[in-house]
């Protein structure tokens, strides 16, 4: 068991990948937790840059 296994409580999503559409607070939070559970996460965003407001 390596460090990432310990952080995720031993759960391993071997060979699993996820595409998260949207880099807002919900998308990034989801990506963070999926990554901690062992998933390979890719986040895509349609907007070209940051917005001045939420």
C-alpha positions as CSV (number, residue, x, y, z in Angstrom):
1,X,0.0,0.0,0.0
2,X,1.5,3.3,-1.0
3,X,0.8,6.9,0.2
4,X,-2.1,7.5,-2.2
5,X,-3.7,4.2,-1.1
6,X,-3.5,5.4,2.5
7,X,-5.1,8.8,1.8
8,X,-8.0,7.2,-0.1
9,X,-8.6,4.6,2.6
10,X,-7.2,1.8,0.5
11,X,-9.7,2.3,-2.3
12,X,-8.1,2.1,-5.7
13,X,-9.7,2.8,-9.0
14,X,-7.1,1.1,-11.1
15,X,-7.3,2.0,-14.8
16,X,-10.3,4.3,-14.2
17,X,-10.4,7.8,-15.7
18,X,-13.0,10.6,-15.4
19,X,-13.7,13.7,-17.5
20,X,-15.1,16.6,-15.6
21,X,-16.8,19.2,-17.7
22,X,-16.5,22.6,-16.0
23,X,-13.8,24.2,-13.9
24,X,-16.1,26.0,-11.5
25,X,-16.1,25.3,-7.8
26,X,-18.2,22.2,-8.1
27,X,-16.2,20.7,-11.0
28,X,-12.8,21.4,-9.3
29,X,-14.1,20.0,-6.0
30,X,-15.3,16.8,-7.7
31,X,-12.0,16.5,-9.5
32,X,-10.1,16.9,-6.3
33,X,-12.0,14.1,-4.5
34,X,-12.0,11.7,-7.4
35,X,-8.3,12.1,-7.7
36,X,-7.9,11.4,-4.0
37,X,-9.9,8.2,-4.5
38,X,-7.4,7.1,-7.2
39,X,-9.1,8.2,-10.4
40,X,-7.2,9.8,-13.3
41,X,-9.1,13.1,-13.7
42,X,-9.2,15.5,-16.7
43,X,-10.9,18.8,-16.3
44,X,-12.1,20.8,-19.3
45,X,-13.5,24.3,-19.4
46,X,-15.2,26.0,-22.3
47,X,-14.3,29.6,-21.2
48,X,-11.1,30.9,-22.6
49,X,-10.0,32.6,-19.3
50,X,-11.0,33.7,-15.8
51,X,-14.1,35.8,-15.2
52,X,-14.1,38.9,-13.0
53,X,-17.1,37.5,-11.1
54,X,-18.4,34.1,-10.0
